[in-house]
Amino acid sequence: MPAVEVTRSKAPPTTEAIPLVPTLPTAAWKGGSWKTSLAVAIAQRLAYTGEEVALVSVDRQRDTMDRLGLAPGVGTTRLSCGSGALTVADLDGSKIQSVLYDDGPSAHGLGSPSMIIVDMPPQKRGGMLPGTFTVVPLVDINAIKNSTTMLLEAPKNSELFLIKVGMESLNTITPEDLATELKKWRIKVKGMEEALRRDLHWLTQPIPRSKEIALAHEKGGSIWTLPPDEDVLMFHDAIETICKVFWQRVYPNDPLPPMPRLTAKRRTHIPGWP
């Protein structure tokens, strides 16, 4: 369905505004932080609960479609996810206010989702969205410092969920080094809470940059059908934790439905052909 152009001029949302639909943005100070990888995985996981979910990218890099195996410029696309569905769209950043706060997703060809996941642009080119559950991936010490500055602008009615990305693979890290990594991460989070003067949600264990997941996303494949090595399972567990917390905000009395068992699609091979 083509997007409907909305031309009405609206004032920017106040810091007390709440989106028309429960919204989870992924936000980072700069690119290369696994922001898009997290947004895609979270959106897919929530869609596999049987819900109608929208994944909206307002990042100029426009690689959300690639991560899902969709051709560039294909336009707004609806994908089946078990009994649920994921509607994917690249939108100009100027339209996100209309989608979330003013006219709603249906005015932009996104249907009537029960949740919206937003892949935000780097903070230098986009503001923080009020009334949301914002996931913030952090890849190194500079990202932590810059994100602390970025999050000073975060509206008080938004919840913030921090994830440390980039830990050494579990296949190679020693138990002693892992314990040291966890301790450093706890200290950094407590420092950020003091600097921001607010409580933060955070994933207690940093997640590795899994080569398997990165390769799957580069090829537009599903991360849910990868062989379950330790790094892949840790990434899956991280997505599961984020989705459980967000789901509780949307449906306080209902548990997150389990992820269905998926199998990789096999390509047809006819003898005599390459």
Disulfide bonds with the S-S distance in Angstrom:
none
